[in-house]
Amino acid sequence: MSSSAGSQVPPSPPASRAVGVGCTLTSRGNGDIVIQKVIPGSPAAFSCKLAVDDQLLRIDGWNVAGSSHEEVSRRITGPEGTSVRISYRIRKLYQGQTVIHSDEEIILIRQKSVAIPDRLCEGPMGLGVDPLPVDGQGIMVRSLRNGGAAELAGGLQLHDVIVRINDRDVRCLDPGADLGRLTTGPAFSRAALLVLRAGSMMAVDLVRAVPLVGELRMKHDAYRALVAGAQLVPAGALPRSGPNVILYIYI
């Protein structure tokens, strides 16, 4: 006998897709787990904070030290749309040596990477500024390029004077110096800047990212709005577990 319409069991909702944050990780000989690659259009890329060679420290408060890459992968990935809190360490060059710069923390929302044409991701990436050399002072930021690294990250301002890029003092450049070579680098590499602003020196970190304009910029802004909302949710209110289809771990 057929059951009545009212007694029929409704179909189960589709399971949430498990995704990561769009990074490839690798393990150094000393056991440190670092970012080997950032995928353009991914949550990690849209954050404008994570860079190649950054070291992972904790995932949602869990210390990654001494853990296998499988466990790190499991901790980072989870249902699409959920948040993950990542603590990481930034290193920079100082007097020819790589030293610890700072430990940072970021909230990312797991989602599938936005497709970006390969032609936009090829070659070195810049800081997203229009540079003007100022003799004896450095490189002045004449303008911020729409959708460039500096404008997206918000670290630099108009008329800032860049004094040092990583370990290179740029106050006394040779006439005709190639500013492009000084400011560009591999995609998602970190540029540690010393900047003169209104008479005070300050450190500014920028990640050289793929420029985002038009629809890509709109998707970036929509993602950042999601993250801003997640930062208002009490810790632990969003689920944070699941398998991975975006993050790949290379050892």
N, C-alpha and C positions, 0 to 999 in steps of 0.2 A: 504494500500500500504506500503510495507516495505521501511524503510529509507536506504539511501546509507551508505556504510561502513564509508565514511568520516564524516557523520553526527551523528554517534553513540556516545553516551556519555560514556567516559571511566569509568570503575569502580572506586569507591572511594578507596583511600588507606586505609589499615587497621588502626584502631585507636591505638594510643600508649598505651601500657600497663601501668597501674598505679602501682607504687611500692614505697617502703620506703627505709630505710637505714639499717634495720636489728637490731632494738632494741626493747625491751619491756620496757615500762615506767610504773612508779607507782607514786602516789601522797602521800607525807608525810602529817602528821596531820597539819603541819603549812602551807600547800599549795604548798610547793616546789615540782617540778616535777623532778624526778631523774631517772637514768637508772637502771632498775631492772635486765636486762639480755642483753648480747650482743650475737647475733647469729653467730656462727662460719661460716666463708666464706662470710659474709655480708660486705657491704661497711663500716659499723662501725668497724667491726673486722679488715678489711684490712687497715684501717687508722692507726692502732697501737697507737691511741691517746685516744679514748673514753673507759671509764672503768665503771664497775658497781659502783653505788653510785655517779657518777658525776651528778651535777645539771644542768638542761637546763635553760638558761637565755633568749636567743633570737633566733628566727628563721627568717633568712633573714632580720634582724633588728627589727623584731616584738617582743615586750616584752611579755613573756609567763606568767608573774605574774598575778594571779587572773583569769586566763583563764580556761575553762573546758578542760577535756582531749580530747573531740571530736574536739575542735578547734585546739589544739596542733597537733593532728593526721592529720587534714586536711592541716595544714601549712607545715608539714614535708614531706608528700607524694606528688607524682606528676608523670608525664609521665616518663617512663623509659629513662635513658640517660641524664636527666636534672640535674642541680646542685642545691644544697641547702647549705646555709651557717648557721652553728650552733654555737652559743656562749654558753659556758658552764663553770661551776665553779668546780675546783678541791679542795677537802678537804684532810687533812692529820692529822695524830696523832702527837701531840707535848706535851710532858710531861703528857701523859695520857689523853689529851683532844683533841677533834676533832676541828680543826681550818681551816679557809679558807687559802688555799695555793696560788691559782692564778686563774684568769679568762682568758680563752683561746677562740680561734675561729678556726673553721675548715670548709673547703669546702668538701662536699661529693657528689658523683654522684649516683643518684638513680639507682639501678639495682637489679636484682634477686640474692639471695644468692647462692654462689657456694656450691654444695653438698660436705660435708666432712664426711668421715666414722666416725661412732660413737666411734669406738675404739680409734681414735686419739683425741677425745674430752673428754675422761673419766679421772677422777682423778684430782689431783692438777697439776698446771702448774708452771714452773720455769721461771727464767730470761733469759735462753738461754746462759749461760756462763759456762765455766769450772772453778770452784772456787779453789783457793789455799789460805789456811789460813796463814797469816803472823803475827807472835807473836807481840803483842803490837801495830800493825798497822791496821789490819782489814782483809778483804778478797780480794785477788788480782784476777783480771780477767786474767786467764791464756790463755784462748782462747774464741772466740765467736762461738757458735754452728750454723751451717748453717741452716737458716730458723727459728731460735729462736727469742725470743722477742727482745733481745738486738741488734742482727744483723739487724732485720727488721726495728726497730725504729731508730737505729743509735745513741742512747744516750751514750752507753758505748764504751770504747776503750781498746785495749790490754794494760795490765799492770796498768790499773786503780785500785785503792784500795778502796773498799767499806768500809766506816767507820760506817755508820748507815743505817739500813733498817727499814723504818717507824719510830717507836719510840724505836728501839732496837739498842744499841751501840754494835758493833761487834768487837771492837778493842782488847778486852781481853776475848777471848773465852776459855772455858775449853778444855783441851786436849781430842781429840776424839769427839768434838762437831759435831752434825749432821748438816752439812751444807745444806743438802736437806730441812730439816724442816725450816731452817732460810730463805731460798731463795724462797721456793715454796708457793703457795696459790691457792685459787679458780680461775678458768678460768676467765680472763678479770677483775681480781682485780688489783688495782694499787699498785705499790711499789715505795714509795718515798725514794730515796737514797741520802745519803751524800757521795760524792766521792772525794778522793784525787788524783789529776792529775798534774803531773809535779810541785809539791810543792804547789799547790793551791787547796782550797776546793771549790766544786761546787755541786749544787743540780741537780739530774737527776731523772726524772720520767719515769718509765717503766710500761707498761700494760702487765701482764702475759697472753700470747696468745698461741693459738694452733700452734705448729711448722709446717712450710710449706716447703715442699720439692717437687721436681719433677714438675708434672703438676700443683699442687696447688700453688707452688711458681711462676710459669709462669703466672698463672691467677692473682695472687696478683700483680706482677710487671706490668701486662697489665692494671689493675685497677689504680694503682698509676700513670701510664703514662696518663691515662684519666684525673685524678685529676690535674696533673701538667698542662695539656692543659687548663682545665677549669679555673685555677687561672690566666691565661693570658687573658681571655675574660673579657671585661668591665662589671662591675656590672650591672645587669638587662638585659643583652643580652640574657640570657637563661631563658625560661619559668620556673616558679617555683610554680605550683599549681596542684591539682588533688587529687582523692580519694586514698585509701590505700589498698594494699593487702599483704604487708610485715610487717608493723609495727603494733604491738598490744599494746593497752593501758589498763593496769589493775589498777583499783582504789580500 
